[in-house]
Amino acid sequence: MASVDLINVEKAFGELNVIKGVSVSMKDGEFVVLVGPSGCGKSTLLRMICGLEEVTGGDVRIGAKRVNDLQPKDRDIAMVFQSYALYPHMTVAENMGFSMKLRGIDRRIIDEKVHAAAEMLNLTGLVDRYPRQLSGGQRQRVAMGRAMVRDPEVFLFDEPLSNLDAKMRVQMRSEIKELHQRLGTTIVYVTHDQVEAMTLADKIVVMRDGVVEQIGAPLELYDSPSNLFVAGFIGSPAMNFIKGRAEFRTGDPVLRLESSAEIRLPPLPASFDGRELVLGIRPEHLQISESGTPVQVVVVEPMGSETQVKFSLGETDVVGLFHTRFEGVRGERVHIAIPQERIHIFDAESESRVQTAN
């Protein structure tokens, strides 16, 4: 096992800078997820760690060793790709042991390691099958087993669940997390799916346009996003954003909307009077109430144990997620309560989080 440190790492393709001075410290044995929208640079960063992309600037360190100039085979890492990349003419056992066979390792040792990995991944009864005889989830387990038998210091996963259906993704998420708990090996995992990031990670690195927006534990990013981008990216359904102007006319600050509606705000410094702000509130924190902010029902989506409802608040749509049945219908006017302790406030111009007076 080993730590991974990215120190002011840069990557340029000609004049196009795609990674712009990224610095991240990943502890030995930590599960770190790089997350962000397509094109943010997360896969490029992963390929720089494993040596498939040249580092334009900065340092990549695995353990105490600077690896910028080392070939992938010399970095003691193993990578699991989105495509399973299995040899169709080889059995499961042959696929898993092929890299060791190329290195001239004794056949008995190969068999022992393949058997141990197959048992851990519930593949014992499938080792004589060919990839065409396996499901997508089973093929991904084989790809993981092929990486495991190498006993690497670091595992790298590049969107490994993207080709699986929704039910299989949930199952494989659980299996990958359990695998990490058993092995304790450092994992760097790339995904665009924030649910994967939240459920798997010890540490999340949120990226946009080649830079790091925020680094932290899953609940830290959920509870205290540093800006509008992180707030909108982490959480499902996404956080609601309501734009308005802070007013202190009655003493307590309120957010005045374009529709003239107002929402009571947490305590703010008096200097915020007249400032353009964005109120953020997560759908699961909205409440139906007898009084509060008036809204109009737009769409009701019953999901069994939960109900998701879209409301119209003036020119803004907001989504609520309720753990009770909601009997409202389109066009009905109801009131929602927005708990002050659940409100996030951002500056409309800089998009940065605003510290309240509390």
Stockholm file with secondary structure:
# STOCKHOLM 1.0

chainA/1-358         MASVDLINVEKAFGELNVIKGVSVSMKDGEFVVLVGPSGCGKSTLLRMICGLEEVTGGDVRIGAKRVNDLQPKDRDIAMVFQSYALYPHMTVAENMGFSMKLRGIDRRIIDEKVHAAAEMLNLTGLVDRYPRQLSGGQRQRVAMGRAMVRDPEVFLFDEPLSNLDAKMRVQMRSEIKELHQRLGTTIVYVTHDQVEAMTLADKIVVMRDGVVEQIGAPLELYDSPSNLFVAGFIGSPAMNFIKGRAEFRTGDPVLRLESSAEIRLPPLPASFDGRELVLGIRPEHLQISESGTPVQVVVVEPMGSETQVKFSLGETDVVGLFHTRFEGVRGERVHIAIPQERIHIFDAESESRVQTAN
#=GR chainA/1-358 SS CCCEEEEEEEEEETTEEEEEEEEEEECTTCEEEEECSTTSSHHHHHHHHHTSSCCSEEEEEETTEECTTSCGGGTTEEEECSSCCCCTTSCHHHHHHHHHHHTTCCHHHHHHHHHHHHHHTTCGGGTTSCGGGSCHHHHHHHHHHHHHTTCCSEEEEESTTTTSCHHHHHHHHHHHHHHHHHHCCEEEEEESCHHHHHHHCSEEEEEETTEEEEEECHHHHHHSCSBHHHHHHSSSSCCEEEEEEEECTTSSCEEECTTSCEEECCCCCGGGTTCEEEEEECGGGCEEESSSEEEEEEEEEECSSCEEEEEEETTEEEEEEESSCCCCCTTCEEEEECCGGGCEEEETTTCBBCCCCC
#=GC SS_cons         CCCEEEEEEEEEETTEEEEEEEEEEECTTCEEEEECSTTSSHHHHHHHHHTSSCCSEEEEEETTEECTTSCGGGTTEEEECSSCCCCTTSCHHHHHHHHHHHTTCCHHHHHHHHHHHHHHTTCGGGTTSCGGGSCHHHHHHHHHHHHHTTCCSEEEEESTTTTSCHHHHHHHHHHHHHHHHHHCCEEEEEESCHHHHHHHCSEEEEEETTEEEEEECHHHHHHSCSBHHHHHHSSSSCCEEEEEEEECTTSSCEEECTTSCEEECCCCCGGGTTCEEEEEECGGGCEEESSSEEEEEEEEEECSSCEEEEEEETTEEEEEEESSCCCCCTTCEEEEECCGGGCEEEETTTCBBCCCCC
//
